[in-house]
């Protein structure tokens, strides 16, 4: 896909992720199932070409991160892109592990990951994000 279309699709995807996340976290009285985001060229782009890897400091036993992950997965499915998102197991998160995961994703290059979605809870993680950006990896911040 041409670079302009790549950015438009990624922008639409993350706008939808934010929308779904807001819905998932809203009180039940404020939720609606009438949500739809339509791209002006839908379905003219084969979006399954894109792979996004989410590296978040959330753990799989935390309700907030479970809801956010479910919303992100639904958005990715709706937009027909590949989303790699695994929350850290209980007790499995460390800033060193997260920083290492971000650097490894950046080192894997664009052949396996088109962009990263990250949270930045510490300076070590921020340094890893700078490293990834320096390697040309597009990065989207979340929960900032």
N, C-alpha and C positions, 0 to 999 in steps of 0.2 A: 504494500500500500504506500502511496506517496506520503512523505513526511507530514504534510498538513492534515491528511485524513487520519494518520496515526494519532496525532495530538488531539483531534476532535473526538475520536472514539475513546481515548483514554480519559479526556476531560468529562465526557458524558458518563463513562463508567463510574468514575469516582464521585461525580455529582449524585449518581444513583445510589452508590454505597452510602454516602452521607445521608441521603433521604431515607433509605432503609434502616440505617442505624438509628436515626432519630425516631422512626416509627417504632422500632423494636424496644427502644428505651422509654418511649412515652407512656404515661399512665393509660390504662385500658380505656378510660372514658374518652381519651383523645385520639385513639387509633381509628384508622379507616383502611379498608381493603381496596379502596378505589385509587390506587397509585399507578401511574403509568408514565414512563419517560419514553418518548418517541423521537428517534433521530430523524432529521429531515431526509436522509437518504436510506433509511431502514427499508429493506434488508440488503442494500446494495454493497455492503462491505462484509467480507468474510472475516469476522472478528475472532474466530477460533485460532487464528494465526498468532495471537498475542498470548504470552504467558507472563503473568504477574506473580511475584513471590512476596507474600506478606510475612514479615518477621516482626512480631509484636511481643512486648514484654508480659503479656497476659498469660495466665495459666488456665488449664482446662477445667479446674474446679471452681472458677470464679464466674458467677452469673453474668456480670457485665461483659466479660470477654466472650463467654459462650454466645450471648445474644449478638454481640458485634460480629463474631465469626460467622454465625448463621446468616446474618444480614448480608455480609460481604459475599458469602458463597451463593446466596440467592441472586444477588446483583450480577455476579459473574456469570451465573447460569443464564439469567435473562439476557445478558449482553453477548452471550456466546463467546466468552474468552476463558482461557484456562487460568484458574487461581490456585496457587499452591499456598495453603495456609494451615499450619499445624500449631496449635497453642502448646506452650511448654507444659509438661506434666507437673502435677503438684510437687513443689520442692525442686523442680528441674530448671527453673530460671536462674540465671546469674548474668550480670552485665558482661562478664568475660565471654560466656557462651554466646550471648546475643551478638556481641561485637564480632566474634569469630564467625558466626553464621552470616552476618552481613558481608564481611570481607570475602568469605568463600563464595557467596552468590555473585559478588562483583568479579571475582576471579574466574567464575564459570563463563563469563562473557555473554554477549547477546544471543549466542546460539541456543542457550537453554532458558534464559530469562530476559524478557524485554524491559521490565521495570521492577523496582522494589517498592513495597508499601511498608513503611516502618513507623514505629514509635521511637522516641528518643528520650529515654528516662534518665540517662547519665552522660557524663562527659566522655567516658570510654566508648559508649555507643555513638555519640556525636562524632567522635574521631573516626570511627568505622564508616559512618555515613559519608563523611568528607572523603575518605579513601575511595568509597564506591563512586561518588560523584566525580572524583578525579579520574576514574577509569572510564568515565562517559556513561555510567549507568543512570537512567532516569529514576528519580526517587520522589515518592509521594509521602508526605508526612501525615500521620493520623493521630488523633487524640492529643493534639498539642495545645 
